Amino acid sequence: MIAHGYFGFGWLIVAVLDIYAIIKIAQSNASALAKAIWIVVVLALPVLGLILWFLFGPKG
């Protein structure tokens, strides 16, 4: 069932940001193992994983 109101819209924003993070992780210069770990973290913990990636993830 589709959520209504701001709650549903908030999860849409989180999903878009998670997709952005996964793309940036895949394009980074990190090792394949590091990329895989970060992608799993972002997928398993959508909000917290996004915050952790933003603070500590591969940049570049």
TISE-577211 format. One record per residue (C-alpha): y negated, z negated, x negated; residue in one letter; residue number from 0. Coordinates in steps of 0.2 Angstrom, whole numbers, plus 2048, in hexadecimal, padded with zeros to 3 digits. Layout:
REM residues N
+-------+-----+------+-----+-----+
| north |  up | east | res |   n |
+-------+-----+------+-----+-----+
|     Y |   Z |    X |   a | NUM |
...
+-------+-----+------+-----+-----+
***
This chain:
REM residues 60
+-------+-----+------+-----+-----+
| north |  up | east | res |   n |
+-------+-----+------+-----+-----+
|   800 | 800 |  800 |   m |   0 |
|   7EF | 804 |  7FA |   i |   1 |
|   7E3 | 7F5 |  7F7 |   a |   2 |
|   7D2 | 7F6 |  800 |   h |   3 |
|   7C1 | 7F0 |  7FB |   g |   4 |
|   7BB | 7EB |  7EA |   y |   5 |
|   7CC | 7E4 |  7E4 |   f |   6 |
|   7D4 | 7F6 |  7E5 |   g |   7 |
|   7C5 | 7FD |  7DD |   f |   8 |
|   7C5 | 7F1 |  7CF |   g |   9 |
|   7D7 | 7F5 |  7CB |   w |  10 |
|   7D2 | 808 |  7CB |   l |  11 |
|   7C6 | 804 |  7BE |   i |  12 |
|   7D2 | 7FA |  7B4 |   v |  13 |
|   7DF | 808 |  7B5 |   a |  14 |
|   7D2 | 815 |  7AF |   v |  15 |
|   7CD | 80A |  7A0 |   l |  16 |
|   7DF | 807 |  79C |   d |  17 |
|   7E2 | 81A |  79B |   i |  18 |
|   7D3 | 81C |  790 |   y |  19 |
|   7D9 | 80E |  785 |   a |  20 |
|   7EA | 816 |  783 |   i |  21 |
|   7E3 | 827 |  77F |   i |  22 |
|   7D8 | 81F |  772 |   k |  23 |
|   7E7 | 815 |  76B |   i |  24 |
|   7F1 | 826 |  76A |   a |  25 |
|   7E3 | 82E |  760 |   q |  26 |
|   7E0 | 820 |  754 |   s |  27 |
|   7E5 | 820 |  742 |   n |  28 |
|   7F1 | 811 |  744 |   a |  29 |
|   804 | 812 |  741 |   s |  30 |
|   810 | 818 |  74E |   a |  31 |
|   817 | 807 |  750 |   l |  32 |
|   805 | 7FF |  752 |   a |  33 |
|   801 | 80C |  75F |   k |  34 |
|   811 | 809 |  769 |   a |  35 |
|   80E | 7F6 |  769 |   i |  36 |
|   7FC | 7F8 |  76F |   w |  37 |
|   801 | 804 |  77C |   i |  38 |
|   80E | 7F8 |  782 |   v |  39 |
|   802 | 7EA |  782 |   v |  40 |
|   7F5 | 7F4 |  78C |   v |  41 |
|   802 | 7F9 |  799 |   l |  42 |
|   80A | 7E8 |  79B |   a |  43 |
|   7FA | 7DE |  79C |   l |  44 |
|   7ED | 7EA |  7A3 |   p |  45 |
|   7DE | 7DF |  7A3 |   v |  46 |
|   7E2 | 7D3 |  795 |   l |  47 |
|   7EA | 7E2 |  78A |   g |  48 |
|   7DA | 7EC |  78D |   l |  49 |
|   7CF | 7DD |  787 |   i |  50 |
|   7DB | 7DA |  778 |   l |  51 |
|   7DB | 7EC |  773 |   w |  52 |
|   7C8 | 7ED |  774 |   f |  53 |
|   7C6 | 7DE |  769 |   l |  54 |
|   7D4 | 7E0 |  75C |   f |  55 |
|   7DC | 7F2 |  75F |   g |  56 |
|   7DB | 801 |  753 |   p |  57 |
|   7CA | 808 |  752 |   k |  58 |
|   7CB | 81A |  74B |   g |  59 |
+-------+-----+------+-----+-----+
***
